Amino acid sequence: MAWGRVWICAAVAAVLPASAFAAPFAADSVVVYRVGNGVANLNSNAAAVFLDEYSPTGVLRQSIAMPTAPTGALSAVTASGNSEPEGRLSLSADGRALVLPGYTALPGGATASSNPVATPRVVATVDAAGGITTLPVTVLSSRPYAAVSADGQGAYLSGSNGIAYVDAAGQSTKLLSGASFDMAIADGQLYYTNGANPGIYALGAGLPTAGSPVGRLVVPMVGNNPRGFTFVDLSASVPGVDTLYVADSIDSQSGISKYSKQGSGEWVYRQTVQSGALDLVSRVVAGQVQLFGTGTNGLYMLTDTSGYDGLINGSQTTLVTAATRTRFQGVAFAPAVPEASNTVLALTGLAACLLLSRRRPSGR
């Protein structure tokens, strides 16, 4: 009987998330990729990474520490302490997991100069219950900037040396060369920024995972330094996503630029508003677009009330200021909690195991 309880509890433990004591994300939360623990000075070496969950008004709900050393099947997930483009996390296209880039270097170790075979770059996923997985990427050297995924299984990683795909088994394939600061998946298509020729590009057709897909310019930029970008759908008469917001610089002035897709398929520039954001995420609430952005010093919010094809309006509000010896790098909305997840079942089973283990033997 005792061995039976042991096997049941072992099976239960096998499906618990890696961060079993992280609280489930709230449905309306905004999640920030933070570099630094607030104690150690930040430099080009690897530093600890945290996912900070905030309410839409900037109230901290919880912080999830990413691994800083190998733990079981998990690698470390760290970031350079002073690289602005790194840390562009995203929500998987199916809404189930956060996806984030990093290094497997231990804190204080080399980052961009490290050999990607000896010190792989990494894509980490964090599900709605805080469960973490890590996937090594050995085919990209130098800096990892952004990570996206359709389903939280396989993922794309972009950086200063190109774009790669890594499958759920951890096998990585380089798809494209050249710097790419951010990526997004919209309407089943992978988009990316091109560091050499500013614009938003589509990579191949759909979601390529092998070969040498060709990049196609979709949205030419008015600015010259596009970073984070985000799509929304505002018009029922234009197929698919039809509005684009880009964190960009125009005449050395940082801001958020808006572009609208016309019925012809052409994207048209619709003005820029001042902002310190370098990464962006968006959602539509009652016909208005809520934009949340991160710069190295804070979390910002801006609401654009102009609607489809209107000139962007609104002004930036600072929700959170980054603490000393920390940097805010990327931003995404929290993943959705499945109706009946393995985590819930596992925790229920674990409670049962604990109750069984505390029962006193009878008649012995």
Secondary structure, 3 states (H helix, E strand, C coil): CHHHHHHHHHHHHHCCCCCCCCCCCCCCCEEEEEECCCCCCCCCCEEEEEEEEECCCCCEEEEEECCCCCECCECCCEEECCCCCCCECEECCCCCEEEEEEECCCCCCCCCCCCCCCCCEEEEEEECCCCEEEEEECCCCCCEEEEECCCCCCEEEEECCEEEEECCCCCEEEEECCCCCCEEEECCEEEEECCCCCEEEEECCCCCCCCCCCEEEEEECCCCCCCCEEEECCCCCCCCCCEEEEEEEECCEEEEEEEEECCCCCEEEEEEEECCCCEEEEEEECCEEEEEEEECCEEEEEEECCCCCCCCCCCCEEEEECCCCCEEEEEEECCCCCCCCHHHHHHHHHHHHHHHHHCCCCCC
